């Protein structure tokens, strides 16, 4: 079997075609539009970071200052 070597711009052409195909489909479902939105993803990430810091503070406070947890 011969070795197959793709052209240098193969990946770029394929990804361009994929992006064009995705762009051609309009998201008609409002639920998908909301759940795939960038502001929602950023707010969920920020909220998770805030909750992580709050819980980290609570864990450290329970070790170093048990009176704060009561």
N, CA, C and O atoms as a CHARMM CRD file, in Angstrom:
* protein
*
  280
    1    1 UNK  N      0.83600  -1.18400   0.00000 PROA 1      0.00000
    2    1 UNK  CA     0.00000   0.00000   0.00000 PROA 1      0.00000
    3    1 UNK  C      0.88000   1.24600   0.00000 PROA 1      0.00000
    4    1 UNK  O      1.83200   1.35200   0.77300 PROA 1      0.00000
    5    2 UNK  N      0.54700   2.17300  -0.86900 PROA 2      0.00000
    6    2 UNK  CA     1.30900   3.40600  -0.93900 PROA 2      0.00000
    7    2 UNK  C      1.03500   4.27200   0.28300 PROA 2      0.00000
    8    2 UNK  O     -0.06200   4.26700   0.84000 PROA 2      0.00000
    9    3 UNK  N      2.05200   5.00800   0.67900 PROA 3      0.00000
   10    3 UNK  CA     1.83700   5.95700   1.76600 PROA 3      0.00000
   11    3 UNK  C      1.04800   7.14200   1.24100 PROA 3      0.00000
   12    3 UNK  O      1.29600   7.64300   0.14400 PROA 3      0.00000
   13    4 UNK  N      0.10700   7.57300   2.03800 PROA 4      0.00000
   14    4 UNK  CA    -0.73700   8.70900   1.66000 PROA 4      0.00000
   15    4 UNK  C     -0.25000   9.93600   2.38500 PROA 4      0.00000
   16    4 UNK  O     -0.10400   9.92600   3.60700 PROA 4      0.00000
   17    5 UNK  N     -0.00400  10.97100   1.65800 PROA 5      0.00000
   18    5 UNK  CA     0.40300  12.23100   2.27400 PROA 5      0.00000
   19    5 UNK  C     -0.56600  13.31600   1.81100 PROA 5      0.00000
   20    5 UNK  O     -0.61100  13.64300   0.62500 PROA 5      0.00000
   21    6 UNK  N     -1.35100  13.88000   2.75400 PROA 6      0.00000
   22    6 UNK  CA    -2.32200  14.90800   2.36100 PROA 6      0.00000
   23    6 UNK  C     -1.62200  16.19300   1.96200 PROA 6      0.00000
   24    6 UNK  O     -0.46500  16.43200   2.30800 PROA 6      0.00000
   25    7 UNK  N     -2.34400  16.99900   1.23600 PROA 7      0.00000
   26    7 UNK  CA    -1.78700  18.28700   0.83100 PROA 7      0.00000
   27    7 UNK  C     -1.59300  19.16300   2.06700 PROA 7      0.00000
   28    7 UNK  O     -2.26700  18.96300   3.07700 PROA 7      0.00000
   29    8 UNK  N     -0.68700  20.12500   1.99600 PROA 8      0.00000
   30    8 UNK  CA    -0.38400  20.95200   3.17400 PROA 8      0.00000
   31    8 UNK  C     -1.57800  21.72900   3.71100 PROA 8      0.00000
   32    8 UNK  O     -1.66000  21.97100   4.91500 PROA 8      0.00000
   33    9 UNK  N     -2.49500  22.12100   2.85100 PROA 9      0.00000
   34    9 UNK  CA    -3.62900  22.92400   3.31600 PROA 9      0.00000
   35    9 UNK  C     -4.89300  22.08800   3.52400 PROA 9      0.00000
   36    9 UNK  O     -5.99500  22.63500   3.56300 PROA 9      0.00000
   37   10 UNK  N     -4.74400  20.78300   3.65700 PROA 10     0.00000
   38   10 UNK  CA    -5.90200  19.89100   3.79300 PROA 10     0.00000
   39   10 UNK  C     -6.72800  20.23100   5.04400 PROA 10     0.00000
   40   10 UNK  O     -7.94700  20.38500   4.96200 PROA 10     0.00000
   41   11 UNK  N     -6.06800  20.34500   6.18300 PROA 11     0.00000
   42   11 UNK  CA    -6.78900  20.61900   7.43200 PROA 11     0.00000
   43   11 UNK  C     -7.48500  21.97800   7.37600 PROA 11     0.00000
   44   11 UNK  O     -8.60800  22.11700   7.86000 PROA 11     0.00000
   45   12 UNK  N     -6.84000  22.95900   6.80100 PROA 12     0.00000
   46   12 UNK  CA    -7.44600  24.29000   6.70700 PROA 12     0.00000
   47   12 UNK  C     -8.67400  24.25800   5.80700 PROA 12     0.00000
   48   12 UNK  O     -9.68900  24.87900   6.12400 PROA 12     0.00000
   49   13 UNK  N     -8.59400  23.54000   4.68400 PROA 13     0.00000
   50   13 UNK  CA    -9.73900  23.45400   3.79000 PROA 13     0.00000
   51   13 UNK  C    -10.89800  22.71800   4.44800 PROA 13     0.00000
   52   13 UNK  O    -12.05300  23.12300   4.31600 PROA 13     0.00000
   53   14 UNK  N    -10.58900  21.63800   5.15400 PROA 14     0.00000
   54   14 UNK  CA   -11.65100  20.86500   5.81100 PROA 14     0.00000
   55   14 UNK  C    -12.32100  21.70400   6.89500 PROA 14     0.00000
   56   14 UNK  O    -13.54900  21.73400   6.98300 PROA 14     0.00000
   57   15 UNK  N    -11.53000  22.38200   7.71600 PROA 15     0.00000
   58   15 UNK  CA   -12.11300  23.18700   8.78600 PROA 15     0.00000
   59   15 UNK  C    -12.92000  24.35100   8.22100 PROA 15     0.00000
   60   15 UNK  O    -13.94400  24.72000   8.79700 PROA 15     0.00000
   61   16 UNK  N    -12.48700  24.93200   7.11600 PROA 16     0.00000
   62   16 UNK  CA   -13.26000  25.99600   6.48300 PROA 16     0.00000
   63   16 UNK  C    -14.59800  25.46500   5.99400 PROA 16     0.00000
   64   16 UNK  O    -15.62900  26.12200   6.13500 PROA 16     0.00000
   65   17 UNK  N    -14.57000  24.26500   5.41600 PROA 17     0.00000
   66   17 UNK  CA   -15.81600  23.65600   4.94900 PROA 17     0.00000
   67   17 UNK  C    -16.74400  23.32500   6.10600 PROA 17     0.00000
   68   17 UNK  O    -17.95800  23.50100   5.99700 PROA 17     0.00000
   69   18 UNK  N    -16.18700  22.84700   7.21300 PROA 18     0.00000
   70   18 UNK  CA   -16.99900  22.52200   8.38100 PROA 18     0.00000
   71   18 UNK  C    -17.63000  23.78200   8.95300 PROA 18     0.00000
   72   18 UNK  O    -18.82200  23.79400   9.26200 PROA 18     0.00000
   73   19 UNK  N    -16.84400  24.84200   9.09500 PROA 19     0.00000
   74   19 UNK  CA   -17.39300  26.10400   9.60800 PROA 19     0.00000
   75   19 UNK  C    -18.49500  26.64500   8.71300 PROA 19     0.00000
   76   19 UNK  O    -19.51000  27.13900   9.20200 PROA 19     0.00000
   77   20 UNK  N    -18.30000  26.55300   7.40700 PROA 20     0.00000
   78   20 UNK  CA   -19.32600  27.02500   6.47600 PROA 20     0.00000
   79   20 UNK  C    -20.59900  26.20400   6.61300 PROA 20     0.00000
   80   20 UNK  O    -21.69900  26.75300   6.54500 PROA 20     0.00000
   81   21 UNK  N    -20.46500  24.90700   6.80300 PROA 21     0.00000
   82   21 UNK  CA   -21.64200  24.04300   6.96900 PROA 21     0.00000
   83   21 UNK  C    -22.39100  24.38700   8.25500 PROA 21     0.00000
   84   21 UNK  O    -23.62100  24.44500   8.27000 PROA 21     0.00000
   85   22 UNK  N    -21.65000  24.61100   9.31700 PROA 22     0.00000
   86   22 UNK  CA   -22.28400  24.95300  10.59500 PROA 22     0.00000
   87   22 UNK  C    -22.96100  26.31600  10.50300 PROA 22     0.00000
   88   22 UNK  O    -24.07000  26.49500  11.00600 PROA 22     0.00000
   89   23 UNK  N    -22.30100  27.27500   9.86300 PROA 23     0.00000
   90   23 UNK  CA   -22.87700  28.61300   9.72200 PROA 23     0.00000
   91   23 UNK  C    -24.14300  28.59700   8.87200 PROA 23     0.00000
   92   23 UNK  O    -25.02600  29.43500   9.05500 PROA 23     0.00000
   93   24 UNK  N    -24.23500  27.64400   7.94100 PROA 24     0.00000
   94   24 UNK  CA   -25.39200  27.60600   7.05800 PROA 24     0.00000
   95   24 UNK  C    -26.65500  27.13200   7.78000 PROA 24     0.00000
   96   24 UNK  O    -27.76900  27.41800   7.34200 PROA 24     0.00000
   97   25 UNK  N    -26.47700  26.41400   8.87800 PROA 25     0.00000
   98   25 UNK  CA   -27.63400  25.95400   9.64800 PROA 25     0.00000
   99   25 UNK  C    -27.97300  27.00200  10.70300 PROA 25     0.00000
  100   25 UNK  O    -27.14400  27.33400  11.54900 PROA 25     0.00000
  101   26 UNK  N    -29.15900  27.50300  10.64700 PROA 26     0.00000
  102   26 UNK  CA   -29.59600  28.51400  11.60700 PROA 26     0.00000
  103   26 UNK  C    -30.17700  27.78700  12.81900 PROA 26     0.00000
  104   26 UNK  O    -30.99600  26.87800  12.68100 PROA 26     0.00000
  105   27 UNK  N    -29.74300  28.20000  13.99800 PROA 27     0.00000
  106   27 UNK  CA   -30.29000  27.60700  15.21400 PROA 27     0.00000
  107   27 UNK  C    -31.70000  28.15400  15.42100 PROA 27     0.00000
  108   27 UNK  O    -31.88300  29.31100  15.79900 PROA 27     0.00000
  109   28 UNK  N    -32.67700  27.31300  15.17000 PROA 28     0.00000
  110   28 UNK  CA   -34.05600  27.77000  15.28000 PROA 28     0.00000
  111   28 UNK  C    -34.61900  27.55200  16.68100 PROA 28     0.00000
  112   28 UNK  O    -35.62200  28.16300  17.04800 PROA 28     0.00000
  113   29 UNK  N    -33.99100  26.70100  17.44900 PROA 29     0.00000
  114   29 UNK  CA   -34.47600  26.40800  18.79200 PROA 29     0.00000
  115   29 UNK  C    -33.95500  27.46800  19.75600 PROA 29     0.00000
  116   29 UNK  O    -32.74200  27.59200  19.92500 PROA 29     0.00000
  117   30 UNK  N    -34.84000  28.23900  20.39400 PROA 30     0.00000
  118   30 UNK  CA   -34.35800  29.29500  21.30400 PROA 30     0.00000
  119   30 UNK  C    -33.58900  28.73300  22.50200 PROA 30     0.00000
  120   30 UNK  O    -32.69700  29.39700  23.02800 PROA 30     0.00000
  121   31 UNK  N    -33.92300  27.53100  22.93100 PROA 31     0.00000
  122   31 UNK  CA   -33.20500  26.93100  24.06300 PROA 31     0.00000
  123   31 UNK  C    -31.74100  26.72300  23.70300 PROA 31     0.00000
  124   31 UNK  O    -30.86200  26.96900  24.52900 PROA 31     0.00000
  125   32 UNK  N    -31.46700  26.27200  22.48300 PROA 32     0.00000
  126   32 UNK  CA   -30.08300  26.08700  22.05400 PROA 32     0.00000
  127   32 UNK  C    -29.36000  27.41700  21.93000 PROA 32     0.00000
  128   32 UNK  O    -28.17900  27.51600  22.26100 PROA 32     0.00000
  129   33 UNK  N    -30.05200  28.42600  21.46300 PROA 33     0.00000
  130   33 UNK  CA   -29.43000  29.73700  21.32000 PROA 33     0.00000
  131   33 UNK  C    -29.00000  30.26700  22.68300 PROA 33     0.00000
  132   33 UNK  O    -27.91900  30.84000  22.82000 PROA 33     0.00000
  133   34 UNK  N    -29.84800  30.07300  23.68900 PROA 34     0.00000
  134   34 UNK  CA   -29.52000  30.56300  25.03700 PROA 34     0.00000
  135   34 UNK  C    -28.41900  29.72300  25.66100 PROA 34     0.00000
  136   34 UNK  O    -27.46700  30.26900  26.21700 PROA 34     0.00000
  137   35 UNK  N    -28.53500  28.39700  25.57600 PROA 35     0.00000
  138   35 UNK  CA   -27.55800  27.54600  26.25800 PROA 35     0.00000
  139   35 UNK  C    -26.19400  27.55700  25.59700 PROA 35     0.00000
  140   35 UNK  O    -25.19600  27.26400  26.25600 PROA 35     0.00000
  141   36 UNK  N    -26.11900  27.88400  24.32600 PROA 36     0.00000
  142   36 UNK  CA   -24.83300  27.93500  23.64100 PROA 36     0.00000
  143   36 UNK  C    -24.25000  29.34900  23.58800 PROA 36     0.00000
  144   36 UNK  O    -23.22700  29.57500  22.94200 PROA 36     0.00000
  145   37 UNK  N    -24.89400  30.29100  24.26100 PROA 37     0.00000
  146   37 UNK  CA   -24.42700  31.67500  24.18600 PROA 37     0.00000
  147   37 UNK  C    -23.15600  31.86600  25.00900 PROA 37     0.00000
  148   37 UNK  O    -22.95400  31.21500  26.03400 PROA 37     0.00000
  149   38 UNK  N    -22.32200  32.75700  24.54400 PROA 38     0.00000
  150   38 UNK  CA   -21.06000  33.04400  25.22500 PROA 38     0.00000
  151   38 UNK  C    -21.27100  33.71000  26.58500 PROA 38     0.00000
  152   38 UNK  O    -20.57600  33.34000  27.53200 PROA 38     0.00000
  153   39 UNK  N    -22.19700  34.67900  26.74300 PROA 39     0.00000
  154   39 UNK  CA   -22.37100  35.27700  28.06700 PROA 39     0.00000
  155   39 UNK  C    -22.80100  34.26100  29.12400 PROA 39     0.00000
  156   39 UNK  O    -22.37100  34.35000  30.27400 PROA 39     0.00000
  157   40 UNK  N    -23.63000  33.31000  28.75500 PROA 40     0.00000
  158   40 UNK  CA   -24.04100  32.28900  29.71900 PROA 40     0.00000
  159   40 UNK  C    -22.85200  31.43200  30.13500 PROA 40     0.00000
  160   40 UNK  O    -22.68500  31.13100  31.31700 PROA 40     0.00000
  161   41 UNK  N    -22.03300  31.04300  29.17900 PROA 41     0.00000
  162   41 UNK  CA   -20.86300  30.22300  29.52100 PROA 41     0.00000
  163   41 UNK  C    -19.89900  30.98100  30.42100 PROA 41     0.00000
  164   41 UNK  O    -19.35700  30.41400  31.36900 PROA 41     0.00000
  165   42 UNK  N    -19.68200  32.27300  30.12600 PROA 42     0.00000
  166   42 UNK  CA   -18.79000  33.07500  30.96600 PROA 42     0.00000
  167   42 UNK  C    -19.36900  33.26400  32.37200 PROA 42     0.00000
  168   42 UNK  O    -18.63900  33.19800  33.36100 PROA 42     0.00000
  169   43 UNK  N    -20.67500  33.49700  32.45600 PROA 43     0.00000
  170   43 UNK  CA   -21.27700  33.70300  33.77500 PROA 43     0.00000
  171   43 UNK  C    -21.24100  32.40600  34.59100 PROA 43     0.00000
  172   43 UNK  O    -21.02900  32.45100  35.80300 PROA 43     0.00000
  173   44 UNK  N    -21.44300  31.26200  33.95000 PROA 44     0.00000
  174   44 UNK  CA   -21.34200  29.99400  34.67600 PROA 44     0.00000
  175   44 UNK  C    -19.91600  29.73900  35.15900 PROA 44     0.00000
  176   44 UNK  O    -19.70900  29.26300  36.27500 PROA 44     0.00000
  177   45 UNK  N    -18.94600  30.05500  34.32400 PROA 45     0.00000
  178   45 UNK  CA   -17.55000  29.88200  34.73300 PROA 45     0.00000
  179   45 UNK  C    -17.20200  30.82300  35.88800 PROA 45     0.00000
  180   45 UNK  O    -16.54000  30.42000  36.84400 PROA 45     0.00000
  181   46 UNK  N    -17.64800  32.07000  35.79400 PROA 46     0.00000
  182   46 UNK  CA   -17.38000  33.04000  36.86400 PROA 46     0.00000
  183   46 UNK  C    -18.08400  32.62300  38.15400 PROA 46     0.00000
  184   46 UNK  O    -17.50700  32.71100  39.23800 PROA 46     0.00000
  185   47 UNK  N    -19.33100  32.16900  38.03300 PROA 47     0.00000
  186   47 UNK  CA   -20.06000  31.71600  39.21400 PROA 47     0.00000
  187   47 UNK  C    -19.39100  30.51900  39.87300 PROA 47     0.00000
  188   47 UNK  O    -19.33000  30.43400  41.09900 PROA 47     0.00000
  189   48 UNK  N    -18.89400  29.60100  39.06600 PROA 48     0.00000
  190   48 UNK  CA   -18.17500  28.45400  39.61600 PROA 48     0.00000
  191   48 UNK  C    -16.90100  28.87400  40.33000 PROA 48     0.00000
  192   48 UNK  O    -16.55700  28.31800  41.37300 PROA 48     0.00000
  193   49 UNK  N    -16.20100  29.85600  39.77100 PROA 49     0.00000
  194   49 UNK  CA   -14.98000  30.34600  40.41600 PROA 49     0.00000
  195   49 UNK  C    -15.29700  31.01500  41.74500 PROA 49     0.00000
  196   49 UNK  O    -14.58100  30.81700  42.72600 PROA 49     0.00000
  197   50 UNK  N    -16.36500  31.80300  41.78400 PROA 50     0.00000
  198   50 UNK  CA   -16.75800  32.46500  43.03100 PROA 50     0.00000
  199   50 UNK  C    -17.14800  31.43100  44.08100 PROA 50     0.00000
  200   50 UNK  O    -16.72900  31.53100  45.23500 PROA 50     0.00000
  201   51 UNK  N    -17.93900  30.44800  43.69500 PROA 51     0.00000
  202   51 UNK  CA   -18.34600  29.41400  44.65100 PROA 51     0.00000
  203   51 UNK  C    -17.14400  28.61700  45.14600 PROA 51     0.00000
  204   51 UNK  O    -17.10100  28.21600  46.30900 PROA 51     0.00000
  205   52 UNK  N    -16.17500  28.38700  44.27700 PROA 52     0.00000
  206   52 UNK  CA   -14.95900  27.69100  44.69700 PROA 52     0.00000
  207   52 UNK  C    -14.21500  28.49400  45.75400 PROA 52     0.00000
  208   52 UNK  O    -13.76100  27.93600  46.75300 PROA 52     0.00000
  209   53 UNK  N    -14.08600  29.79900  45.54000 PROA 53     0.00000
  210   53 UNK  CA   -13.40000  30.64300  46.52500 PROA 53     0.00000
  211   53 UNK  C    -14.16300  30.69600  47.84200 PROA 53     0.00000
  212   53 UNK  O    -13.55000  30.68100  48.90900 PROA 53     0.00000
  213   54 UNK  N    -15.48600  30.75800  47.78400 PROA 54     0.00000
  214   54 UNK  CA   -16.29400  30.77400  49.01700 PROA 54     0.00000
  215   54 UNK  C    -16.09700  29.47600  49.77400 PROA 54     0.00000
  216   54 UNK  O    -15.88500  29.49400  50.98600 PROA 54     0.00000
  217   55 UNK  N    -16.16300  28.35700  49.08600 PROA 55     0.00000
  218   55 UNK  CA   -15.99600  27.07300  49.77000 PROA 55     0.00000
  219   55 UNK  C    -14.57500  26.88300  50.27700 PROA 55     0.00000
  220   55 UNK  O    -14.37600  26.26900  51.32500 PROA 55     0.00000
  221   56 UNK  N    -13.59200  27.39300  49.56200 PROA 56     0.00000
  222   56 UNK  CA   -12.21600  27.32400  50.03800 PROA 56     0.00000
  223   56 UNK  C    -12.06200  28.12000  51.32900 PROA 56     0.00000
  224   56 UNK  O    -11.41000  27.66800  52.27000 PROA 56     0.00000
  225   57 UNK  N    -12.66100  29.30000  51.36900 PROA 57     0.00000
  226   57 UNK  CA   -12.62500  30.10600  52.59000 PROA 57     0.00000
  227   57 UNK  C    -13.31100  29.37000  53.74800 PROA 57     0.00000
  228   57 UNK  O    -12.80900  29.37400  54.87200 PROA 57     0.00000
  229   58 UNK  N    -14.45300  28.74100  53.47100 PROA 58     0.00000
  230   58 UNK  CA   -15.16700  28.00400  54.51700 PROA 58     0.00000
  231   58 UNK  C    -14.33100  26.84900  55.04500 PROA 58     0.00000
  232   58 UNK  O    -14.29300  26.61400  56.25300 PROA 58     0.00000
  233   59 UNK  N    -13.65500  26.12200  54.14800 PROA 59     0.00000
  234   59 UNK  CA   -12.82700  25.00200  54.60800 PROA 59     0.00000
  235   59 UNK  C    -11.64800  25.48600  55.43600 PROA 59     0.00000
  236   59 UNK  O    -11.33700  24.90400  56.47500 PROA 59     0.00000
  237   60 UNK  N    -10.98400  26.55400  54.97900 PROA 60     0.00000
  238   60 UNK  CA    -9.86000  27.08300  55.74500 PROA 60     0.00000
  239   60 UNK  C    -10.32900  27.64800  57.07900 PROA 60     0.00000
  240   60 UNK  O     -9.63400  27.50600  58.08500 PROA 60     0.00000
  241   61 UNK  N    -11.48700  28.28000  57.10300 PROA 61     0.00000
  242   61 UNK  CA   -12.00600  28.82700  58.35200 PROA 61     0.00000
  243   61 UNK  C    -12.36200  27.71400  59.32400 PROA 61     0.00000
  244   61 UNK  O    -12.19500  27.87300  60.53300 PROA 61     0.00000
  245   62 UNK  N    -12.85100  26.58900  58.81400 PROA 62     0.00000
  246   62 UNK  CA   -13.20000  25.49700  59.72000 PROA 62     0.00000
  247   62 UNK  C    -11.96300  24.88600  60.35700 PROA 62     0.00000
  248   62 UNK  O    -12.03800  24.34300  61.45900 PROA 62     0.00000
  249   63 UNK  N    -10.82800  24.96800  59.67600 PROA 63     0.00000
  250   63 UNK  CA    -9.59600  24.42900  60.24200 PROA 63     0.00000
  251   63 UNK  C     -8.95100  25.41900  61.19800 PROA 63     0.00000
  252   63 UNK  O     -8.54600  25.04400  62.29900 PROA 63     0.00000
  253   64 UNK  N     -8.85100  26.67300  60.79300 PROA 64     0.00000
  254   64 UNK  CA    -8.10900  27.64500  61.57500 PROA 64     0.00000
  255   64 UNK  C     -8.95500  28.45800  62.55600 PROA 64     0.00000
  256   64 UNK  O     -8.41000  29.01400  63.51000 PROA 64     0.00000
  257   65 UNK  N    -10.24500  28.53900  62.35100 PROA 65     0.00000
  258   65 UNK  CA   -11.09000  29.31200  63.25300 PROA 65     0.00000
  259   65 UNK  C    -12.45100  28.63400  63.36000 PROA 65     0.00000
  260   65 UNK  O    -13.41200  29.08500  62.73600 PROA 65     0.00000
  261   66 UNK  N    -12.55200  27.56500  64.13500 PROA 66     0.00000
  262   66 UNK  CA   -13.81600  26.83100  64.22300 PROA 66     0.00000
  263   66 UNK  C    -14.97700  27.68500  64.73800 PROA 66     0.00000
  264   66 UNK  O    -16.13400  27.34500  64.49200 PROA 66     0.00000
  265   67 UNK  N    -14.70500  28.76100  65.43200 PROA 67     0.00000
  266   67 UNK  CA   -15.77600  29.60400  65.94200 PROA 67     0.00000
  267   67 UNK  C    -16.53400  30.30700  64.80000 PROA 67     0.00000
  268   67 UNK  O    -17.69900  30.66800  64.96900 PROA 67     0.00000
  269   68 UNK  N    -15.88600  30.50300  63.64700 PROA 68     0.00000
  270   68 UNK  CA   -16.54600  31.16300  62.53500 PROA 68     0.00000
  271   68 UNK  C    -17.56200  30.26300  61.85500 PROA 68     0.00000
  272   68 UNK  O    -18.47300  30.75700  61.19100 PROA 68     0.00000
  273   69 UNK  N    -17.42500  28.96800  62.00400 PROA 69     0.00000
  274   69 UNK  CA   -18.31200  28.03200  61.28300 PROA 69     0.00000
  275   69 UNK  C    -19.63900  27.80900  61.99600 PROA 69     0.00000
  276   69 UNK  O    -20.60600  27.36800  61.37500 PROA 69     0.00000
  277   70 UNK  N    -19.69600  28.09400  63.23700 PROA 70     0.00000
  278   70 UNK  CA   -20.86100  27.78400  64.03900 PROA 70     0.00000
  279   70 UNK  C    -22.00400  28.65900  63.72800 PROA 70     0.00000
  280   70 UNK  O    -23.07000  28.52000  64.32700 PROA 70     0.00000
